[in-house]
Amino acid sequence: MTRGDPGTLLRKPMQAEIYRRFAPVVLANGWLRLRTLSKGGETRAIQYGYCYKGTFLQLQKGFDPGYQADAGNVLRQYAIESCIAEGLKCYDFLGEMTKHKTRW
């Protein structure tokens, strides 16, 4: 996948449907976490996940490809800081452990 390609939720509609069905469940339990990075009233990056048993599980993230290349990483930094402030013990990237994840 390269910058500007359709995102995961467009490429994988079944995964998007699972997230749509899961969101109300985690919201009702107080576990849902949506974090955004905005500038000038425009959302530049977003992260969707949930907290469970002291762990934040990051399900999906996205960023505006026309904005700064590192917007997703800036948001992740804020998200990790938020997890620490919330007293969570773990930030789980989920999925395959890729090079960009190991740098964190």
TORPA-4810 file (N, C-alpha, C, O; in nm, 3 decimals):
<nodes>
NODE_1_0.084_-0.118_0.000_0.000_0.000_0.000_0.089_0.125_0.000_0.189_0.131_0.072_M
NODE_2_0.053_0.220_-0.079_0.129_0.344_-0.083_0.040_0.461_-0.047_-0.083_0.452_-0.050_T
NODE_3_0.103_0.570_-0.014_0.034_0.693_0.025_-0.066_0.732_-0.083_-0.033_0.737_-0.202_R
NODE_4_-0.189_0.760_-0.041_-0.293_0.801_-0.134_-0.380_0.687_-0.184_-0.484_0.712_-0.246_G
NODE_5_-0.340_0.561_-0.158_-0.425_0.448_-0.195_-0.550_0.448_-0.107_-0.549_0.508_0.001_D
NODE_6_-0.656_0.381_-0.151_-0.775_0.371_-0.065_-0.739_0.309_0.069_-0.658_0.216_0.076_P
NODE_7_-0.798_0.360_0.175_-0.770_0.309_0.308_-0.828_0.172_0.334_-0.904_0.118_0.254_G
NODE_8_-0.792_0.117_0.447_-0.833_-0.018_0.485_-0.984_-0.035_0.483_-1.034_-0.137_0.436_T
NODE_9_-1.057_0.063_0.534_-1.201_0.047_0.545_-1.269_0.046_0.409_-1.379_-0.008_0.396_L
NODE_10_-1.208_0.104_0.308_-1.260_0.095_0.172_-1.217_-0.035_0.105_-1.294_-0.095_0.030_L
NODE_11_-1.096_-0.079_0.133_-1.045_-0.202_0.073_-1.100_-0.327_0.138_-1.107_-0.433_0.075_R
NODE_12_-1.140_-0.317_0.266_-1.186_-0.433_0.341_-1.323_-0.404_0.403_-1.332_-0.378_0.523_K
NODE_13_-1.428_-0.408_0.324_-1.560_-0.371_0.377_-1.610_-0.461_0.491_-1.686_-0.415_0.576_P
NODE_14_-1.569_-0.586_0.494_-1.610_-0.674_0.605_-1.547_-0.627_0.736_-1.612_-0.630_0.841_M
NODE_15_-1.423_-0.585_0.731_-1.356_-0.532_0.850_-1.427_-0.404_0.895_-1.448_-0.384_1.015_Q
NODE_16_-1.463_-0.319_0.801_-1.536_-0.197_0.835_-1.669_-0.230_0.902_-1.708_-0.162_0.998_A
NODE_17_-1.736_-0.331_0.855_-1.864_-0.371_0.914_-1.846_-0.423_1.057_-1.927_-0.394_1.144_E
NODE_18_-1.740_-0.498_1.080_-1.710_-0.546_1.216_-1.689_-0.426_1.308_-1.742_-0.423_1.419_I
NODE_19_-1.613_-0.326_1.264_-1.589_-0.207_1.345_-1.719_-0.132_1.372_-1.740_-0.083_1.482_Y
NODE_20_-1.806_-0.124_1.272_-1.935_-0.056_1.290_-2.020_-0.127_1.397_-2.087_-0.061_1.477_R
NODE_21_-2.017_-0.256_1.397_-2.096_-0.333_1.495_-2.031_-0.333_1.633_-2.100_-0.338_1.735_R
NODE_22_-1.901_-0.328_1.636_-1.827_-0.334_1.762_-1.831_-0.200_1.836_-1.836_-0.198_1.959_F
NODE_23_-1.830_-0.089_1.763_-1.824_0.044_1.825_-1.934_0.067_1.929_-1.902_0.115_2.038_A
NODE_24_-2.061_0.035_1.902_-2.163_0.057_2.005_-2.141_-0.025_2.131_-2.176_0.019_2.241_P
NODE_25_-2.084_-0.144_2.117_-2.058_-0.230_2.233_-1.952_-0.168_2.322_-1.970_-0.157_2.443_V
NODE_26_-1.839_-0.126_2.262_-1.733_-0.068_2.344_-1.772_0.070_2.397_-1.729_0.109_2.505_V
NODE_27_-1.854_0.142_2.322_-1.904_0.271_2.370_-1.992_0.252_2.493_-1.977_0.323_2.592_L
NODE_28_-2.084_0.156_2.487_-2.175_0.129_2.598_-2.101_0.088_2.725_-2.148_0.112_2.836_A
NODE_29_-1.984_0.026_2.707_-1.906_-0.019_2.822_-1.802_0.084_2.868_-1.729_0.060_2.964_N
NODE_30_-1.794_0.198_2.799_-1.697_0.301_2.836_-1.556_0.271_2.790_-1.461_0.332_2.839_G
NODE_31_-1.540_0.178_2.698_-1.408_0.136_2.652_-1.362_0.208_2.526_-1.242_0.213_2.498_W
NODE_32_-1.453_0.264_2.449_-1.421_0.323_2.320_-1.326_0.442_2.335_-1.344_0.525_2.424_L
NODE_33_-1.226_0.449_2.247_-1.137_0.563_2.243_-1.124_0.607_2.097_-1.079_0.531_2.011_R
NODE_34_-1.163_0.730_2.072_-1.143_0.793_1.942_-1.054_0.914_1.966_-1.088_1.001_2.046_L
NODE_35_-0.943_0.917_1.900_-0.852_1.030_1.916_-0.831_1.094_1.781_-0.820_1.026_1.679_R
NODE_36_-0.825_1.227_1.781_-0.805_1.298_1.656_-0.694_1.401_1.669_-0.667_1.452_1.778_T
NODE_37_-0.633_1.430_1.558_-0.537_1.538_1.546_-0.599_1.637_1.448_-0.626_1.603_1.333_L
NODE_38_-0.621_1.758_1.493_-0.686_1.859_1.410_-0.601_1.983_1.399_-0.521_2.015_1.487_S
NODE_39_-0.619_2.052_1.288_-0.555_2.181_1.269_-0.649_2.267_1.186_-0.698_2.225_1.081_K
NODE_40_-0.674_2.388_1.235_-0.762_2.479_1.163_-0.904_2.426_1.149_-0.971_2.453_1.050_G
NODE_41_-0.948_2.349_1.248_-1.083_2.294_1.244_-1.098_2.172_1.154_-1.209_2.122_1.137_G
NODE_42_-0.989_2.125_1.095_-0.992_2.009_1.006_-0.924_1.890_1.073_-0.815_1.903_1.129_E
NODE_43_-0.988_1.774_1.068_-0.927_1.652_1.121_-0.818_1.607_1.026_-0.843_1.589_0.907_T
NODE_44_-0.698_1.588_1.079_-0.582_1.548_0.998_-0.542_1.403_1.019_-0.482_1.340_0.931_R
NODE_45_-0.576_1.349_1.137_-0.548_1.208_1.166_-0.648_1.162_1.271_-0.697_1.241_1.352_A
NODE_46_-0.678_1.033_1.267_-0.774_0.977_1.362_-0.727_0.837_1.402_-0.666_0.765_1.324_I
NODE_47_-0.759_0.801_1.526_-0.725_0.669_1.577_-0.848_0.613_1.648_-0.912_0.682_1.727_Q
NODE_48_-0.879_0.487_1.619_-0.995_0.419_1.674_-0.947_0.295_1.748_-0.874_0.213_1.692_Y
NODE_49_-0.989_0.283_1.873_-0.952_0.166_1.951_-1.034_0.159_2.078_-1.133_0.231_2.093_G
NODE_50_-0.993_0.073_2.166_-1.065_0.059_2.293_-0.970_0.017_2.404_-0.862_-0.036_2.379_Y
NODE_51_-1.013_0.043_2.526_-0.937_0.005_2.645_-1.007_-0.112_2.711_-1.129_-0.113_2.728_C
NODE_52_-0.928_-0.209_2.750_-0.982_-0.326_2.818_-0.874_-0.384_2.909_-0.763_-0.413_2.864_Y
NODE_53_-0.908_-0.399_3.035_-0.819_-0.458_3.135_-0.680_-0.393_3.133_-0.579_-0.463_3.131_K
NODE_54_-0.677_-0.260_3.133_-0.551_-0.188_3.144_-0.471_-0.176_3.016_-0.356_-0.130_3.018_G
NODE_55_-0.529_-0.216_2.904_-0.460_-0.212_2.776_-0.540_-0.133_2.675_-0.662_-0.149_2.666_T
NODE_56_-0.473_-0.047_2.599_-0.536_0.018_2.484_-0.507_-0.068_2.363_-0.392_-0.100_2.335_F
NODE_57_-0.611_-0.104_2.291_-0.597_-0.186_2.171_-0.633_-0.099_2.051_-0.749_-0.060_2.034_L
NODE_58_-0.536_-0.069_1.969_-0.557_0.018_1.854_-0.609_-0.064_1.737_-0.539_-0.150_1.683_Q
NODE_59_-0.733_-0.036_1.697_-0.794_-0.111_1.589_-0.763_-0.052_1.452_-0.733_-0.124_1.358_L
NODE_60_-0.770_0.080_1.443_-0.753_0.143_1.312_-0.704_0.285_1.328_-0.736_0.352_1.426_Q
NODE_61_-0.627_0.331_1.233_-0.587_0.471_1.231_-0.587_0.516_1.086_-0.578_0.435_0.993_K
NODE_62_-0.595_0.645_1.069_-0.591_0.700_0.935_-0.542_0.843_0.942_-0.542_0.905_1.048_G
NODE_63_-0.502_0.896_0.827_-0.452_1.033_0.822_-0.485_1.093_0.686_-0.509_1.022_0.589_F
NODE_64_-0.485_1.222_0.683_-0.508_1.298_0.561_-0.380_1.292_0.478_-0.279_1.350_0.518_D
NODE_65_-0.382_1.225_0.362_-0.260_1.212_0.283_-0.210_1.345_0.226_-0.094_1.355_0.184_P
NODE_66_-0.296_1.446_0.225_-0.254_1.576_0.176_-0.192_1.664_0.282_-0.151_1.776_0.255_G
NODE_67_-0.186_1.613_0.404_-0.129_1.689_0.516_0.013_1.638_0.541_0.067_1.564_0.460_Y
NODE_68_0.072_1.677_0.651_0.208_1.637_0.686_0.222_1.486_0.690_0.132_1.415_0.735_Q
NODE_69_0.335_1.438_0.641_0.359_1.294_0.634_0.359_1.227_0.771_0.327_1.108_0.780_A
NODE_70_0.393_1.299_0.875_0.406_1.238_1.008_0.285_1.260_1.098_0.293_1.236_1.218_D
NODE_71_0.173_1.305_1.043_0.055_1.335_1.127_0.009_1.213_1.206_-0.029_1.226_1.322_A
NODE_72_0.011_1.095_1.145_-0.028_0.974_1.216_0.063_0.944_1.334_0.016_0.900_1.439_G
NODE_73_0.192_0.968_1.317_0.287_0.944_1.425_0.271_1.047_1.536_0.285_1.014_1.654_N
NODE_74_0.243_1.171_1.500_0.218_1.274_1.602_0.097_1.234_1.685_0.100_1.243_1.808_V
NODE_75_-0.009_1.190_1.618_-0.128_1.147_1.691_-0.096_1.027_1.780_-0.143_1.020_1.893_L
NODE_76_-0.018_0.933_1.730_0.016_0.815_1.812_0.091_0.858_1.938_0.067_0.804_2.045_R
NODE_77_0.181_0.955_1.925_0.253_1.004_2.044_0.154_1.058_2.146_0.163_1.025_2.264_Q
NODE_78_0.060_1.141_2.101_-0.041_1.194_2.193_-0.126_1.082_2.251_-0.163_1.086_2.369_Y
NODE_79_-0.158_0.983_2.171_-0.239_0.871_2.219_-0.166_0.793_2.328_-0.225_0.758_2.429_A
NODE_80_-0.038_0.768_2.307_0.040_0.696_2.408_0.049_0.778_2.536_0.034_0.724_2.646_I
NODE_81_0.073_0.909_2.523_0.075_0.995_2.641_-0.059_0.994_2.712_-0.064_0.995_2.835_E
NODE_82_-0.168_0.991_2.637_-0.301_0.985_2.696_-0.322_0.853_2.770_-0.383_0.851_2.877_S
NODE_83_-0.273_0.744_2.713_-0.284_0.614_2.779_-0.209_0.614_2.913_-0.259_0.562_3.012_C
NODE_84_-0.091_0.674_2.914_-0.012_0.682_3.037_-0.087_0.765_3.140_-0.096_0.726_3.257_I
NODE_85_-0.141_0.880_3.097_-0.216_0.967_3.189_-0.340_0.897_3.244_-0.382_0.923_3.357_A
NODE_86_-0.398_0.808_3.164_-0.517_0.734_3.205_-0.482_0.618_3.298_-0.571_0.557_3.357_E
NODE_87_-0.353_0.588_3.310_-0.309_0.479_3.397_-0.309_0.343_3.330_-0.302_0.240_3.398_G
NODE_88_-0.315_0.341_3.197_-0.311_0.213_3.126_-0.170_0.157_3.129_-0.072_0.232_3.135_L
NODE_89_-0.159_0.027_3.124_-0.030_-0.040_3.136_0.030_-0.079_3.001_0.150_-0.107_2.992_K
NODE_90_-0.052_-0.081_2.896_-0.004_-0.133_2.768_-0.074_-0.063_2.652_-0.193_-0.031_2.661_C
NODE_91_-0.001_-0.040_2.545_-0.054_0.010_2.419_-0.030_-0.101_2.319_0.085_-0.129_2.283_Y
NODE_92_-0.136_-0.165_2.273_-0.124_-0.278_2.182_-0.157_-0.232_2.040_-0.269_-0.189_2.013_D
NODE_93_-0.059_-0.243_1.950_-0.078_-0.204_1.811_-0.169_-0.302_1.737_-0.229_-0.267_1.635_F
NODE_94_-0.179_-0.421_1.788_-0.250_-0.531_1.724_-0.190_-0.561_1.587_-0.110_-0.484_1.534_L
NODE_95_-0.229_-0.672_1.531_-0.180_-0.709_1.398_-0.033_-0.744_1.395_0.031_-0.762_1.498_G
NODE_96_0.016_-0.754_1.276_0.154_-0.790_1.249_0.251_-0.684_1.303_0.225_-0.564_1.292_E
NODE_97_0.361_-0.729_1.361_0.461_-0.637_1.414_0.550_-0.591_1.298_0.635_-0.665_1.249_M
NODE_98_0.527_-0.468_1.257_0.602_-0.411_1.145_0.713_-0.321_1.196_0.719_-0.288_1.315_T
NODE_99_0.801_-0.281_1.106_0.917_-0.199_1.143_0.874_-0.068_1.212_0.934_-0.028_1.312_K
NODE_100_0.772_-0.002_1.158_0.732_0.125_1.219_0.677_0.106_1.360_0.687_0.197_1.442_H
NODE_101_0.620_-0.009_1.389_0.570_-0.036_1.524_0.685_-0.060_1.622_0.679_-0.017_1.737_K
NODE_102_0.789_-0.128_1.576_0.901_-0.158_1.667_0.977_-0.032_1.707_1.042_-0.028_1.812_T
NODE_103_0.970_0.072_1.624_1.037_0.198_1.661_0.971_0.262_1.783_1.037_0.339_1.853_R
NODE_104_0.846_0.233_1.810_0.777_0.289_1.924_0.814_0.213_2.049_0.766_0.245_2.158_W
</nodes>
